[in-house]
Amino acid sequence: MKSNSFFATTASVVLALALLAAVPARAQLQIEIVDGVEGALAIAVVPFAEGPGVLPPETPIHEVIAADLRRSGLFEPMDVADMIDRPTRPAEVRPNTWNLLEVDYVAMGRLVAGPDGLREEIEYHLVAVPSGRTLFSRAIPSGPGEHRLRAHQIADAIYEELIGVPGAFASRIAYVQVTGAGTDAEQFELIVADSDGYNPQTIVRHSQPILSPNWGPEGRRLAYVSFATGTSHVIVQDIFTGQRETVSSERGINGAPAFSPDGRSLAMSLSRSGSPEIWVKDLETGRMEQLTQHYSINTEPAWSLDGRHLYFTSDRAGQPQIYRVRRDGRNIERVTTEGRYNSRVSVDPETGMLAMVHGDGRDFRIAVLDRESERLRVLSPGRMDESPSFAPNGSMVLYATREGERGVLAAVSVDGRFRQRLVLTDGDVREPAWSPRIR
């Protein structure tokens, strides 16, 4: 397997020589539902009315909300053409009508002028049809260029109200797009897009590979690896300003960066002391600490939710497996025992569950491990699946896979019941990383 999941720290990456403000990417990810979920909640997202004096949104608000809910796998939004009524307020909802249409919930709203006369507001409501009860009525400020984000946030509110956990629609994904693979025109781009694939922006572009993007907890910094000077570097970049900083450029390997939960430290795999080891750098003071010391390869660190431990991949037992070490470098313990290959761990930001690349034989698939029950469950059906990354609400795992000779992204629910595929019209996609929620 030509995997960048375990040996990412030895691969070549080149940073763009000139890094300016983000520019639009050439192609947008298209999301395709692969497997749905039976028993999805029937919901009607009614077209939002537009009050006097407001500008129409770039994309109809109800379309964004409905698309978000549909791709979660837990909702079945009703087609607008089948809606008999078009309420904009809870008082206008007629439960008997929606009951006949077998709809469980009705979401509606309107775009109105704000109280200050400068910004607009989106009023939005959610009604439970069987009881006729209003579950919430709220308003959120919005303005030109903000309507898609606000629609994602409204979808998050509906998701949390009905599912009981925060939504993840108002978040971003980072990924690497490769075009012209194997030719003199080969290009690599580190791209940031909305969670539904819209608004792609190129952060770094170069003719050499780019690897290992990792988000800061505030959702505006990306750490990644580059070979801008011919040797490996770890870079931290602000995606809004374009400002970047070289965090590690030691002799040898500098790779696999991972922000701590508080964003103050960066864990990396460095070979400055010989073999690749897990190091942590304080981003404020610059102080470096070595957590592991072993002749094997130690790489791909990932922080526990409380920041007191780090998970990492090591082949110290002969094959790549997941280990855990305390933040002070003590008490290293092996975490995975099932399968001959386990690597590239991602930690569920809600529960602490672990996702990883799990190999047994020739197949490399995405699996999740519940540390309390010690149950390992394989989620993906591919043969060369890599780079798992949890959604910020822990509901799904985003990962890279292959379709023939082409790299695509895919996402699977943590129970394995729902899958979707994210495909570019041209080029390969790889190395995904899901951001925290945008607040």
N, C-alpha and C positions, 0 to 999 in steps of 0.2 A: 504493500500500500504506500502510495506516495502521499504521506500524511503530514500536514503542517501542524497537527494537534500536539504531537509530542516533541518533535524536533524543530519547532518554530524558531527556537533561539539560534539555530545554525543556518537558517535560510537568509538569502540576501534581500535587503530592502533599500530603496533609494528614495530619499526625500526630494521633493521639487526644489530646484535651486532658487527659484523666486516664488515666495509664498505670500500672496496678496489676499485681499478679501475674497470670501467664497464666491464662486461663479456657478451658474446653473450647470447641472450635469446634462449629458446628451440624452439620456434615456431614463424613463420612469419605470419602477417595478410594477408589474401587473399581478394582482392577487387572484388566484384561482382556488376555489373550494374543492378539495379532493374527497374528503369524507365528512359527511354531516352527522348531526346528533339527533336521534329520535326523541320526540317529546320536547323539542325546543319551544320556548314561550312565544305565544302568538301576540304580537304587538303591532299597533298601527301608529306610525309616525306621520302625523298629518302635516301637509305643507304649511310652513310658518307664514302668517300674514305679514304684510309690510305696511306700517303706519304712514301717515302723511309726512313728507319731507325727509324720508330716509332713502338712502341709496340701496338698490338691490345688491345682495351679497354676491361675491364672485362665483360661488357655487351654492345652490339652494341648501339651506341649513338642514332641512329634513332629509335630503339625500345623503349627506355626510353621516348623520346620526344613524339612519337605517343601515347604511353600508357597514358602519362600525359594529353595530349590534349583530348583523348577519354574520360577519366574519369571526365573531367570537365563538360561533357554533352553538350558542345557548338561546338564541332568539330567531324567530321566523317573522320578519317584518312583512306586513301586508302591502300588496301592490297599491299604489295610489289610485290607479284606475278602478279598483274594486271598492273604494271608499264611497259610501253613500253620503255621509256627513263630512264636513270640514270644520270642526270646532277649533276655536283659538283660545278658549277659556274653559275651565272645569264646568261652569254652569251650563255650557252649551252641549255637554256630552249627554247623549241619550243612551243609557245602559241597555235598554231593550234592543235598540238597533244594533249595537256592537255585539250583544249576546247572539243575535241571529247570525252575525258574520263570524262567530266563534273566535272573537278577539278577547284576549285576557286583559290587555292594558292599552291605554291610549295616551300617547305623548303629543303635545301640541304647544303652540306659542306664537309669538309675533315679535317683529323687530320694530321698535319705537324710538322716537327721539328721546335722548337722555334728559334728566332733570336740569342739567347745566346748559342744555341747548347745543353743546359742542360734540359730545360723544353719544353714540346710540346705545341702546340697551336691548338685550334679547330677553324677553319674558318667556319662561318655559314652565310647563306643568306636566304632571303624570297622574293619571286616574286609573284606579283598579275597576274594571268593568263589572265584575259580579256584585261588588258591594256599592259601587258608585262613589267610593271614598277617594278623596284627593290625597295622594301620597306625598306630594310636595308642590309648591308654587314658589318660584324663585326668579331672580333677574340677575343678569351678568352684563357688565359693560362690554362694548365691542366697538370696533372702528374699522376703517379701510384696511384690508389685508389681515384682519384678525378673525374673520368669521369662521374659517375652517377650524382654527384652534378652539374657538368658543363652542363650535358644534361638537368637536371631540370631547370637550369638557362636559357638555350636556350629556353626551352618550356615557361618559364615565359616571355621572350622577345617577342615570337610569340604571346602569349596571350595578352600582353599589347598592341602590335601594332594593333591587329585586334579587340580586345574587348574594349580597351580604359581604362582599369584599370590594375594595376600590377597583375601579376600572383602570385600563392601561392604554386607552386610545390616545390620550393627550401625552404622548411620549414620542421619542425618535429612535431610529435605528441607524447605526453606522455599518458600512460594509465596503468591501473592495470590489470594484468593477474592473474587469480585464477585457480589453479589446485587442484584436490583431494578434492573438496568442501564437507564439512560435514564429512570428514574422519580424522583419526589421521595423515594422510600424507598431509593435506591441506597446500598449500603454496601460498603466495601472493608476486607478483613481481611488482615493479614500473619500467616500461620499456619506453625507448625512441626509436623511429624509424623514418625513413624518412616518408614523408607524404604519400607515396605509400605503406607503410608497410615494406619496405626493411630495412636492417641493424639494426634489433632490438638489443638493448643493455640493460641489466638489471642494474638498478641503485641501487635498494634496494630489498632484498629478505628476507622474514621472514615467520614464521608460523602463524602470526596474521595479521589482516586486515591493509591495507594502504589506505589512503584517501586524497582527495583534492589537487592533484598536481596543481601548478600554475606557469607559466613561468615568468621569469624576462624579461624586454623589450629588452635586448641584446641577448636573446636566448641561454644563457649558464647556467643560474641559475634556479633551481626548488625549490619552497617552498612546503612543505607538512606537514602532521600531523602524529605524532607517539606517542606510549605509551612505549617507551624503558625502562622506570623505573617504569612502572605500573601506571603512571599518564600521561595525555596528554602533548605533546610537539609540538611546531612548529619548523621545521627544514628548513634551507636554504642550498642547496648543489650545488656546481659547478659540472656539469655533466661531464666535461672533466678531472678535476683533482681528483674528488672524495672528495674534501675538504668540510666539512659540519660545520654548526654552529647552535647551539640551540638559536633560537630567542625569544621564550617565553616558560617558564615552570612554570607559575604561578599556585597557588592552584586552582583546579577546571578545567574548560574547557579552552583549548587553541586550537583554530581551525580556519578553513576556511581562510587561508592566501591569500592575493592578493597584488601583487606588484603595486606600483604607476607607472604612465607612465614614469617618469624619473628614476625609479629603486632605488630611495633613501629611500623610505618608504615602510612599509608593513602594510596593514590593516588586522585586525584579529577579530575574535569573542572571547572575554575573559569574564570569570565570576568572575574575581578577585574582583569586587565590589558588587557581589551578582548575579543578573540575567545575562545571556549572553548579553554583550554589544559590540558595535563596537569601537575598539581602533585602533590607528595608532602609529607605532613605527618608529622613525627616525633611519635608519640602521647605520648611521655614528656616531651619538651622543648617541644613546640608549634612547632618550627621548620618553616617552609614553604619548599619549593624548587620553582621552575618548570623543567620539563624541556623543554617545547616552546615555540616562539615563531613563530607563523605566522598569517596573516589568516584561514585556513580554520577549520572546526570540527574540534577534536581532542578525542576523548571515548572512553569505554569502555575504560579501562586494564585490563590484566591482567598479572600478574607472571610472569616466567620462573621455572622451578623453583629456580634458584640465587639469585634475587633480584637479579641483575646487570643485567637488562634489563626493560623493560616493552613489551608490545604495546599498540597502541591503534588506534582507527578515525579516519581523517581523509579529508576530501574535497578535499585539496589538489591532486589530479590531475584534479578535475572530478567524480568519482564516489567514493562511500565505498569505501575499501580499508584493509587492515591494514598497519600500519607497526610498526617496532621501534626503540626508543631505549635507549641505555645509561642506567644508573641516574644517571650524572652529567650527563645531557642531551646527550651527544655521539653522533655517528654514527647519525643517523636514516636508516633504510633501509626501502624498501617490501618487504613480505613476499608479498603476493598479487598475481598478475598475470592469473589466469584468471577470467573473468566480469566483468560491469560493476558488480557490487555485492558487497562482502564486509564484514561488520561483526560486532560483538558477539563477540569472540574469547573462548574458554575454553581453558585450558591443561590437558592431561592431567597429573595429579599424579604419574604413574608414568614416562611416557616423554617428556613435553614436546610431544606431538602437539597440534595446534591444531584446535579445533572452531569453527565460525563460521556465520553466516547468509550463504548464498551465493545471489545473485540473477543471473539471466540472462534478460532479458525480463520477463514478468509473474509468474514463479514465484520464491518465496523459500523455500529449503530449507536443511536442515542438512547441512553438509559437513565433512569432516576433511582436514587437510593434514599430510602427513608431510614435515617440513622437510629430512630427509636425501635422500629420493628426489624431493622437490618434487611428489609426486603428490597431487592433490586428488580426493577421492572423495565423491560426493553420497550421503547415507544416508537421508534422509527423502523420502516421496512426496508431501507436502502442497504447497499453493500459497502458504500464508502461515505458515511455520514460523519461530519466533523463540526467542531467549533460551536458547542451548545451555549446558549445565552438565555437566561430566564427573562420573561416579561417582568416589569416592575411590580405586578401584583401576583406573580407566581403562577398564573393560570396556564401559561403556555411556554414552550421552549422553542426558540428560534435556532436554526442550525443550517449548515451548508451541506449540500449533497451533489451528486452527479446524475445527469440524465444523458446517457450516451457519453459524448465527449464534452458536454457542456456543464458548467457549474451553475447551480441555482440555489436559492434559499428555500427553506421550508419551515413550517411551524406546526407543532403538535401539542395538543392539550396534555396536561400532566397525567390524565387518566387514559391517554391514548385513543380516545373516542373520536376526536376531531382533528383533521389535518388540512392544511392549506399550503399552497406553493406560491412563491414569489419569483417571477421570471422577468428578465429584461428582454426587450425585443432584439438586442444584439449584445454579444459579449458574455463573459462569465461573471458570476457573482460569488463571492466567498468572504470568509472572515467576518461574520455578523456580530454585532454587539448591540444589545437593547439598552436604551438609556433609562434613567429614573423618570418618574412622571414629571410633566411640566406643570408647575403650580402658578 
